[in-house]
């Protein structure tokens, strides 16, 4: 596998951000911080979550609508290239330790070989971005059902490479702490609506406190996401939740973001990260330039099967 096969469909904007296209759609990367509460009660960026933002002729299209229009044969490639742009845009922030959470849909990869190939693609993207494997968090939905054994084997392979593992949507459906022990994730992200309901009353708070403590004893870091009100953030502090995400803390921003100015790292931490980034990109291919505005003016490069215009 070479860089050309992974990066041929990337488009670099005039602002340095990395995006891609599919037929008439421009796919951009949005990043949302995940914050760690420090012992002195200050908040520091622990990681970012990569989120796709889709446009057609400059107008936004919901991710659900977009993926409903992707050809079945192209879903795997599209999903993979989105992870790549999230990783590359995080690398451009030149932060010294922030990780990137990238969603992973194991159901798209029906064989262990296909899964291993995707892991190698992620590893290559991380190298290109100047991010070590332990700064890439592969986020898998907790709703993996009958694929649990395959997921366990796959996560072992990812962990052997050095990636971190996160389970998403805990609390929804048939969540099981014992099953989490089998997977042994580094992080567990709680399902937002479920969490908000339990934060509203003392009985729910008591249950969450027990679950949070059990996970921490098992070496798992809980992440409460979807926090929209300051009182929810405060109650997470009362529970000892180490990692938090939501509009009450910071909204997603399209790359390139201004999170470095809003939540700066110490200069001593930034300098070595910038040097590592420079070295990692020294042999990078020179990509094309595109913005939302230019996408209106002329067709962008595409990958996968070309689709007819939908107008």
Residue pairs with C-beta under 8 A, 6 or more apart in sequence:
1 117
1 120
1 121
1 124
3 124
3 128
3 284
3 285
4 285
6 84
6 121
6 124
6 125
6 128
7 84
7 128
7 284
7 285
7 287
8 303
9 20
9 21
9 81
9 301
9 302
9 303
10 18
10 19
10 20
10 81
10 84
10 85
10 88
10 287
11 18
11 19
11 20
11 21
11 287
11 288
11 289
11 290
11 300
11 301
12 18
12 19
12 287
12 288
12 289
12 290
13 19
13 289
13 290
13 291
14 289
14 291
15 256
15 291
16 92
16 256
17 28
17 29
17 89
17 92
17 254
17 255
17 256
18 29
18 85
18 88
18 89
18 92
18 255
18 287
19 26
19 27
19 28
19 29
19 85
19 290
20 27
20 81
20 82
20 84
20 85
20 303
21 27
21 290
21 295
21 300
21 301
21 302
21 303
22 66
22 70
22 74
22 78
22 302
22 303
22 304
22 307
23 302
23 304
23 306
23 307
24 56
24 57
24 299
24 307
24 309
24 310
25 54
25 55
25 56
25 61
25 66
26 54
26 55
26 56
26 290
26 292
26 295
26 300
27 52
27 53
27 54
27 66
27 78
27 81
27 82
27 85
28 52
28 53
28 54
28 55
28 85
28 254
28 255
28 292
29 50
29 51
29 52
29 53
29 82
29 85
29 86
29 89
29 254
29 255
30 50
30 51
30 52
30 53
30 252
30 253
30 254
30 255
31 48
31 49
31 50
31 51
31 86
31 89
31 90
31 100
31 252
31 253
31 255
31 257
31 259
32 48
32 49
32 51
32 245
32 250
32 251
32 252
32 253
33 45
33 46
33 47
33 48
33 245
33 249
33 250
33 259
33 263
34 45
34 46
34 47
34 48
34 49
34 101
34 223
34 225
34 243
34 244
34 245
35 43
35 44
35 45
35 46
35 243
35 244
35 245
35 249
35 250
36 43
36 44
36 45
36 46
36 242
36 243
37 43
37 236
37 237
37 241
37 242
37 243
37 244
38 44
41 237
43 244
43 249
43 263
44 263
45 95
45 98
45 259
45 263
46 98
46 99
46 243
47 98
47 99
47 100
47 101
47 137
47 243
48 86
48 90
48 93
48 98
48 99
48 100
48 101
48 259
49 100
49 101
49 139
49 245
49 252
50 82
50 83
50 85
50 86
50 87
50 89
50 90
50 100
50 101
50 102
50 103
51 86
51 252
52 63
52 66
52 82
53 60
53 63
53 254
54 60
54 61
54 62
54 63
54 65
54 66
55 61
55 292
55 295
56 310
57 295
57 296
58 292
58 293
58 295
58 296
67 75
67 78
69 307
69 310
70 78
70 304
71 304
71 305
71 307
73 304
73 305
74 304
74 305
75 108
76 108
76 109
76 114
77 303
77 304
78 303
78 304
79 105
79 108
80 118
80 121
81 303
83 102
83 103
83 104
83 121
83 122
83 125
84 121
84 122
84 125
85 255
86 100
86 102
87 100
87 102
87 122
87 125
87 126
87 128
87 129
87 131
87 136
88 125
88 128
88 129
89 255
89 256
90 98
90 100
90 129
90 131
91 126
91 128
91 129
91 130
91 131
91 277
91 280
92 129
92 255
92 256
92 277
93 257
93 259
93 260
94 130
94 260
94 270
94 273
94 274
94 277
95 260
95 265
95 269
95 270
95 273
96 265
96 269
96 270
96 272
96 273
97 135
97 269
97 273
98 135
99 134
99 135
99 136
99 137
99 164
100 131
100 135
100 136
100 137
101 137
101 139
101 166
101 187
102 122
102 136
102 137
102 138
102 139
103 139
103 141
103 168
104 138
104 139
104 140
105 141
106 115
106 140
106 144
106 147
106 150
106 151
106 154
107 147
109 115
109 118
112 150
112 153
112 154
115 154
115 157
116 157
119 154
119 157
119 158
119 161
119 163
122 136
122 138
122 163
123 133
123 161
123 163
126 132
126 133
126 135
126 136
127 280
128 280
128 281
128 284
129 277
129 280
130 273
130 276
130 277
130 279
130 280
130 281
132 162
133 161
133 162
133 163
134 162
134 163
134 164
135 164
136 163
136 164
137 163
137 164
137 165
137 166
137 186
137 187
138 155
138 158
138 163
138 164
138 165
138 166
139 166
139 167
139 168
139 187
139 189
140 151
140 155
140 165
140 166
140 167
140 168
141 167
141 168
141 169
142 167
142 168
142 169
142 170
142 172
142 173
142 175
142 188
142 191
143 169
143 172
143 173
144 151
148 179
148 182
148 183
151 183
152 182
152 183
155 165
155 183
155 184
155 185
158 165
159 165
159 184
164 186
164 187
165 183
165 184
165 185
165 186
165 187
166 185
166 186
166 187
166 188
166 189
166 223
167 180
167 183
167 185
167 187
167 188
167 189
168 189
169 189
169 191
170 180
170 188
170 189
170 190
170 191
171 190
171 191
171 194
171 195
172 191
172 194
177 211
177 214
177 215
180 188
180 215
180 218
180 220
181 218
184 219
185 220
186 219
186 220
186 221
187 220
187 221
187 222
187 223
187 243
188 215
188 220
188 221
188 222
188 223
189 223
189 224
189 225
190 222
190 223
190 224
190 225
192 225
192 226
192 227
192 246
193 226
195 208
195 224
195 225
195 226
196 226
196 228
196 232
197 204
198 204
198 205
198 207
198 208
199 205
199 208
199 232
199 235
199 236
205 235
205 238
205 239
208 239
209 239
209 240
211 222
212 222
212 239
212 240
212 241
213 240
215 221
215 222
216 222
216 240
216 242
221 242
221 243
222 241
222 242
222 243
223 241
223 243
223 244
223 245
224 232
224 236
224 241
224 243
224 244
224 245
224 246
225 244
225 245
225 246
226 245
226 246
227 233
227 236
227 244
227 245
227 246
227 247
227 248
227 249
228 246
228 247
228 248
229 248
230 248
232 246
232 248
233 244
233 246
233 248
233 249
236 244
250 259
250 262
250 263
253 259
264 270
265 273
288 301
290 300
